[in-house]
Each structure stands twice: as structure tokens, then as C-alpha cells.
Amino acid sequence: MPAIVTVVDLFKNYYMGTQTVHVLKGLNLSFDEGDFVALMGPSGSGKSTLLNVLGCLDRLTSGQYFIGDVDVSDMDDDQLSEVRSTYLGFIFQSYNLLPQYTVVENIELPLLYQGIKLDEKTKARCVALAELVCLGDRLDHRPLQLSGGQQQRVAVARSLVNDPHLILGDEPTGNLDSKTSIEIMHMLRELNRAGKTIIMVTHENDIAAWARRVVRLRDGRVESDVRNDTRTVMEIG
């Protein structure tokens, strides 16, 4: 499979007054199309920062970032916004649903941000996605009328509405109980089996075990890269 994402000599620094915090320290990673990757590591290892860079929510300090063969490293804000809305889908730990909107309206939001005219065709697509995540009987409910697991199902459906190349999950089961976490992971695995590429941050080994590959970061560097599906381990020196 070709690489859908590649980072080359990726550095990310944060500047706090006269202090420079070196978060990512020369990462070289590629993620294949159709893969399912868990990013792990202790607090401060750089996993969330890496996810934010991959999601074009934060800019790298130096290095290169490719989506397919397109270098997005030097894109301006408008271009990055276009990449986010066209190529990427996001699932957040806190769901990030708008409380005044219904299930269908929340799923529609990425289309609205793209400037796509909402009509019966787009509504039908959003209804179909709600049904895909088993919320066909909750279409007119608002987030406060849903359980945490149901809200995360809405977030999963919303991440799919623009038919993204890549789905990024930031602790997608972090606010859920064990039973609901398993339900969400079943859903993500089925999406991956259907061809979606997924990269998620998690700190839980049992959640990472659902992924095909686990990349562990420590102090801004790759500590290990493990294939769950082949049990082949490549230690990075």
C-alpha cells in the first residue's frame, strides 16, 4: 500500500517567553493507506502534538509533512483549512458537538464549513451515516439527550461525512466506559476494514490492541514501532 502520510525530519518547538520547549525531535514516519495506527507514549511524549500536526491544526517548526505526494508544510492558513475540510476527518475525546444542533445537523457541519449547499441529498447522506452508527432512531435528538457513547457515534459519523482520506482520533474512547469503548472500537475496526485509514492517540493498551500498528513516542522521538497484525517489532535506536 502507498503511504498516505509521511513526515520527514519533523521538529516541533513551543516558545514560552525566553524558553524553548522541544516537543518533537526529528521524527521520520510514514503511514500506509488503509492502516490503523495507535500513537502511544507517556504524558509529554509528543503524541498529541504529532496528531495536531497531522491534522493541520498546528504547524511544524521544521521538516516536511506529506499527504500522499503533496507537501503541506508551507501551506498558508486557507490552504490548510481546505486540506482539513477535504482530506481529514476528526474524532475528539470530548465529542465537540454543538448542543443546539440535532444529530443530523451535527453530522452536516463539515459540509457547511466547506461551503456545500445543504439540501435533501446531503441530508440523506447524513441520515445514512447516522444509521450506519446505529442512531437512525435518534435523528432529531440533541447532544444532551444522548449518552456519551451515542455522542461519540455522532462524532464518528461526522468524521465520515466528507469521505476523508484519513481519520484522526484524539483519545476517541477516553470519556467512555469499558462496554461503550468496545462498541466504538468495533465500529472503527469495521471502518478500517472497509478501507479507511485511521490514526488515533490513546494511553490505554487494551484500546491500542485494536489497531494494526502501535507507534510509541518518548521525549519527542519514536521509541518503538510494533505491528499488531504480524507481531513483528522494530525497535528504533
Backbone torsions as a table, in degrees:
resi	resn	phi	psi	omega
1	MET	NA	139.0	177.2
2	PRO	-71.1	156.1	178.1
3	ALA	-72.1	130.8	175.7
4	ILE	-91.5	-25.7	-179.8
5	VAL	-139.6	135.2	176.1
6	THR	-140.1	132.1	171.2
7	VAL	-118.4	136.6	-175.1
8	VAL	-123.6	118.5	176.6
9	ASP	50.1	49.8	-173.0
10	LEU	-81.9	121.4	173.9
11	PHE	-118.4	141.0	173.0
12	LYS	-137.7	120.5	178.0
13	ASN	-115.2	150.4	168.8
14	TYR	-118.6	143.4	-175.6
15	TYR	-115.2	122.1	-178.1
16	MET	-124.2	93.4	-174.4
17	GLY	64.9	-122.0	179.1
18	THR	-91.3	-2.1	-178.8
19	GLN	-90.6	139.6	172.2
20	THR	-113.8	123.6	178.7
21	VAL	-102.8	116.7	-179.6
22	HIS	-90.8	106.8	-173.5
23	VAL	-94.7	-51.8	177.1
24	LEU	-111.5	132.0	-166.9
25	LYS	-125.0	71.6	173.1
26	GLY	79.6	45.3	-179.2
27	LEU	-72.4	138.7	170.8
28	ASN	-127.9	109.1	-176.5
29	LEU	-144.2	149.0	169.4
30	SER	-136.2	147.8	-179.2
31	PHE	-125.6	125.1	-175.1
32	ASP	-78.2	150.1	173.5
33	GLU	-58.7	131.8	179.4
34	GLY	86.7	3.2	-179.9
35	ASP	-83.2	167.8	176.7
36	PHE	-134.6	108.0	-168.9
37	VAL	-119.0	134.1	171.0
38	ALA	-104.7	129.6	173.3
39	LEU	-99.2	124.5	-177.4
40	MET	-129.5	169.4	177.2
41	GLY	150.3	160.5	179.1
42	PRO	-67.7	167.5	176.4
43	SER	-55.8	132.5	-179.3
44	GLY	87.2	3.2	-178.1
45	SER	-75.3	-21.7	178.5
46	GLY	108.3	4.8	-174.9
47	LYS	-66.7	-42.8	179.0
48	SER	-70.2	-35.9	176.0
49	THR	-62.3	-43.5	177.7
50	LEU	-60.7	-43.0	179.4
51	LEU	-62.6	-39.3	179.0
52	ASN	-65.4	-37.1	176.4
53	VAL	-66.7	-45.4	179.1
54	LEU	-61.3	-32.5	-179.9
55	GLY	-86.1	6.4	-179.0
56	CYS	57.8	28.3	174.8
57	LEU	-92.8	-15.7	179.0
58	ASP	-142.9	152.2	-178.5
59	ARG	-98.3	143.2	174.3
60	LEU	-73.8	155.4	178.1
61	THR	-81.1	-42.6	174.7
62	SER	-156.8	164.0	-175.6
63	GLY	107.0	-165.2	-179.0
64	GLN	-134.7	149.3	177.0
65	TYR	-134.1	119.2	-179.7
66	PHE	-112.0	134.6	164.8
67	ILE	-107.2	111.9	-167.6
68	GLY	63.7	-125.5	177.2
69	ASP	-106.5	14.7	-180.0
70	VAL	-98.5	122.9	178.2
71	ASP	-84.0	113.5	-178.4
72	VAL	-97.5	3.8	-172.5
73	SER	-57.8	-39.6	-173.5
74	ASP	-106.8	16.4	179.9
75	MET	-69.5	149.8	176.5
76	ASP	-82.6	177.7	-174.0
77	ASP	-60.8	-40.3	-179.6
78	ASP	-65.6	-40.3	178.7
79	GLN	-66.6	-40.3	177.8
80	LEU	-65.1	-38.0	176.8
81	SER	-61.6	-39.5	177.6
82	GLU	-64.7	-41.3	177.2
83	VAL	-61.5	-45.7	-179.2
84	ARG	-60.2	-43.2	-174.7
85	SER	-78.8	-22.6	-174.7
86	THR	-100.4	-40.4	-170.4
87	TYR	-105.9	-18.1	-169.8
88	LEU	-120.4	146.2	171.2
89	GLY	-123.0	143.7	-174.0
90	PHE	-123.2	138.3	171.4
91	ILE	-125.7	119.9	-175.0
92	PHE	-106.5	153.0	177.9
93	GLN	-58.9	-37.4	-175.7
94	SER	-94.9	14.3	175.6
95	TYR	71.3	-45.9	179.6
96	ASN	56.0	45.0	174.2
97	LEU	-92.1	150.4	176.0
98	LEU	-86.2	121.2	-171.1
99	PRO	-64.5	-25.8	-177.3
100	GLN	-84.8	-6.7	-176.9
101	TYR	-100.5	149.1	176.5
102	THR	-75.4	175.2	176.5
103	VAL	-54.8	-51.0	-177.9
104	VAL	-63.6	-42.1	-178.7
105	GLU	-65.8	-36.6	177.0
106	ASN	-66.7	-38.0	178.1
107	ILE	-66.5	-32.3	-178.7
108	GLU	-71.6	-19.8	-168.2
109	LEU	-51.8	-46.7	180.0
110	PRO	-58.6	-32.4	177.8
111	LEU	-67.6	-38.7	178.1
112	LEU	-62.2	-42.5	179.3
113	TYR	-65.4	-27.4	177.3
114	GLN	-79.1	-7.9	-177.7
115	GLY	81.6	15.7	178.7
116	ILE	-77.6	133.3	178.9
117	LYS	-69.2	125.8	-179.7
118	LEU	-84.5	125.0	-179.0
119	ASP	-142.8	-167.7	-177.8
120	GLU	-63.8	-32.0	179.3
121	LYS	-67.3	-45.9	179.7
122	THR	-68.3	-36.6	177.9
123	LYS	-63.2	-41.1	179.2
124	ALA	-61.5	-38.9	177.7
125	ARG	-63.9	-42.8	-179.3
126	CYS	-67.2	-37.9	175.5
127	VAL	-62.7	-41.8	179.3
128	ALA	-62.8	-38.9	178.4
129	LEU	-69.1	-37.5	175.6
130	ALA	-61.9	-39.3	177.7
131	GLU	-68.4	-35.1	178.0
132	LEU	-59.3	-36.2	-179.6
133	VAL	-98.6	21.1	172.7
134	CYS	64.8	38.9	176.4
135	LEU	-122.2	25.7	-179.2
136	GLY	-62.3	-21.7	178.6
137	ASP	-98.2	12.2	-178.6
138	ARG	-127.4	22.4	-170.4
139	LEU	-58.8	-36.2	-176.5
140	ASP	-99.4	6.2	177.6
141	HIS	-77.5	151.7	174.9
142	ARG	-102.4	161.5	-173.4
143	PRO	-50.0	-41.1	-177.8
144	LEU	-68.4	-12.3	176.3
145	GLN	-94.0	5.1	-177.3
146	LEU	-117.2	153.4	172.6
147	SER	-73.3	169.0	177.3
148	GLY	-58.9	-42.5	178.9
149	GLY	-63.6	-39.2	177.8
150	GLN	-67.0	-38.7	177.0
151	GLN	-62.4	-39.5	179.0
152	GLN	-68.9	-30.4	174.5
153	ARG	-64.1	-39.2	175.0
154	VAL	-60.9	-43.0	179.9
155	ALA	-62.7	-38.2	176.9
156	VAL	-63.9	-46.4	178.7
157	ALA	-61.3	-42.0	179.0
158	ARG	-61.7	-36.8	-179.7
159	SER	-66.6	-17.3	-176.5
160	LEU	-98.7	-9.7	-167.1
161	VAL	-66.2	-29.0	179.1
162	ASN	-95.2	13.9	-179.4
163	ASP	49.3	60.9	-171.4
164	PRO	-70.6	156.0	171.8
165	HIS	-72.6	-31.8	-171.0
166	LEU	-141.8	132.4	175.1
167	ILE	-106.9	127.6	179.8
168	LEU	-112.2	126.4	-179.3
169	GLY	-118.1	125.8	177.7
170	ASP	-103.8	98.3	-176.8
171	GLU	49.3	57.5	-172.6
172	PRO	-63.3	-16.6	177.1
173	THR	-113.4	10.8	-172.1
174	GLY	-60.6	-29.9	-177.8
175	ASN	-104.5	15.6	-172.4
176	LEU	-114.4	152.7	174.7
177	ASP	-74.9	172.9	-172.3
178	SER	-61.0	-44.5	-177.9
179	LYS	-63.1	-45.5	-179.1
180	THR	-69.2	-34.7	177.1
181	SER	-59.9	-42.9	179.2
182	ILE	-63.9	-38.9	178.7
183	GLU	-62.6	-43.9	179.3
184	ILE	-65.2	-41.0	-179.8
185	MET	-67.9	-35.6	172.6
186	HIS	-57.4	-44.2	-178.7
187	MET	-63.4	-45.4	179.9
188	LEU	-65.2	-38.3	178.9
189	ARG	-64.2	-39.4	178.5
190	GLU	-66.7	-38.4	176.1
191	LEU	-62.6	-40.5	177.7
192	ASN	-65.1	-42.0	178.2
193	ARG	-63.5	-27.0	177.6
194	ALA	-82.0	-1.9	173.7
195	GLY	117.1	-5.2	-179.1
196	LYS	-76.6	138.2	175.0
197	THR	-88.9	129.4	-175.8
198	ILE	-128.9	130.5	171.1
199	ILE	-124.6	122.4	-177.5
200	MET	-131.4	145.5	170.7
201	VAL	-90.0	134.4	173.0
202	THR	-151.1	154.4	174.5
203	HIS	-111.7	5.4	-176.0
204	GLU	-106.2	123.6	-178.4
205	ASN	-63.0	-35.4	-178.1
206	ASP	-70.7	-28.4	175.4
207	ILE	-76.5	-42.1	178.4
208	ALA	-60.8	-28.7	-178.3
209	ALA	-64.7	-18.4	176.3
210	TRP	-74.2	-22.7	-177.6
211	ALA	-77.9	161.8	176.2
212	ARG	-83.9	-20.1	-174.4
213	ARG	-147.1	140.2	178.7
214	VAL	-124.3	119.5	175.6
215	VAL	-106.2	120.1	179.7
216	ARG	-103.9	129.7	176.3
217	LEU	-106.3	149.8	172.5
218	ARG	-149.3	126.7	178.7
219	ASP	53.1	39.7	173.5
220	GLY	79.3	9.0	179.3
221	ARG	-128.6	160.1	176.6
222	VAL	-75.4	121.6	177.4
223	GLU	-89.2	-42.1	178.3
224	SER	-157.8	159.8	-178.2
225	ASP	-138.7	109.4	-169.7
226	VAL	-118.1	129.4	172.1
227	ARG	-89.4	112.5	176.3
228	ASN	-67.3	-34.6	-172.7
229	ASP	-78.0	-19.6	177.8
230	THR	-118.0	-8.4	-177.3
231	ARG	58.6	25.8	175.7
232	THR	-93.6	127.8	-176.5
233	VAL	-109.9	129.6	174.1
234	MET	-115.9	107.9	178.5
235	GLU	-81.7	135.9	-179.9
236	ILE	-99.3	123.1	-179.4
237	GLY	-79.9	NA	NA
